[in-house]
């Protein structure tokens, strides 16, 4: 039995080199045997078994190497697959995180608002309404301007919403009929198209020509300031240059009125003196022309110029005017007739004995209590106020009833029948003439808008209380004066001391 091969003689397991060719070894051995003799032939008889072991070992090593190579390739493929899975997981995780961030941003970011308004909640009544009048230029253009400001303030930007809101603000009957008939046809079209059609219906034909005619014929009033006059002219300019936003297909083309053209129209409408001042200072020759500066300078000229005062008819003295032929106030005549029947003065309403217009007592504004049984006589055409009775003659019928000529003695007839008018500087005031003058002053105050405020019932009560206090004070003073004058000392006042003196011998 042959000996087993020595493991130390075998090649190492890690050696992957293939075994050498045994035929070459055998050939070499045979060659050596020829040279070496019979010893090599003996060793050749022992090599086949060892060769089998070597071959088997080499096969095992080759199989192990193939298995190791397969395992290495598997590990490589496994690592590649792991990397691919990791990449896919990373991509998936990135997509999940990105989607979560996008959803978060979408939740936090407010959604874009629509340019439409909620007509169910929108308060159309807050806007300016148009009531007319129909075919009036200035009110309609003013309403369109206010409507555009309302749209910009409330954020109404959609054309359909503008048409709906404008239709809800129309209160003129004719324009309401137009909107009811044609308004629905403009839904889906532009706001300019609807507005152009509205201009055609609401404004007269060639309304710009009408405004130009007014601007050419504008003139300053006799008492109007230049600033007011210029404001009227600038209003016409703004109406004439009103931008109605015509569509590009509209054939209407108008030329805007410049500030220089406006200044020329204004200069043509001022007075000759003011126009001379403008020409003297060459205000229209300024380059560049600024209407605001022109307006300020002309306003200064207008303020410093002396205007001709308006002539009013002179008012004559109340005593020199003839009695009015018009019928007097019946209430005033009833009061005067009652005072005449009582012999009282028209001024102080007492029996002061003063001639008409010569009363020195304060004016008595107290109400005159006239009994209902008093019958007002008709007023004569030549009525003259009689002289009031004196306190000593109170109660005596010195005066006839109102409206009758007074009974005069023959000795005083010549004096009383004099036709000389009352002196111009007398204090005579005819009550009827005074009432007429008050009426004229009231009419002038009405024209000038200078009327005092109306008096209330409380004000009248206060005035009556003041009159009562004043009358009580005057009555007390008169009573004190009469009591003092009744004394012996007072009776000597004003008398000539030599009247009672005994005659000289």
LINBELRA-V565011 format. One record per pair of residues at least 24 apart in sequence whose ideal C-beta (glycine too) atoms are under 6 Angstrom apart, sorted by the first residue. I is the first residue (numbers start at 1). GAP is how many residues later the second one is. Records with the same first field share a line. If there is no record, write none. Layout:
I: GAP, GAP
This chain:
2: 47
5: 45, 48
10: 47
13: 48
16: 49
19: 39
22: 29
115: 42, 43
116: 42
117: 44
124: 41, 44
127: 42
129: 40, 42
130: 40
131: 40
132: 40
134: 38, 40
135: 69
137: 70
138: 101
140: 62
141: 98, 101
159: 31, 32
160: 27
162: 29
163: 31
175: 27
192: 53, 55
199: 45
208: 32, 46
211: 25, 28, 29
215: 50
218: 51
219: 50
220: 49, 50
226: 72, 73, 76
227: 72
230: 65
233: 33
237: 25
259: 32
260: 29
263: 28, 31
277: 24
317: 107
318: 111, 115
319: 103, 107, 109
324: 112
328: 104
329: 106
332: 99, 103
333: 46
334: 42
335: 33
337: 39, 40, 65
338: 32, 36
340: 46, 62
341: 61
343: 46, 56
344: 44
345: 43
346: 85
351: 37, 38, 40, 43
352: 36
353: 35, 37
354: 34
355: 32
356: 29, 72
357: 69, 70, 71, 72
365: 102
366: 101
377: 25, 26
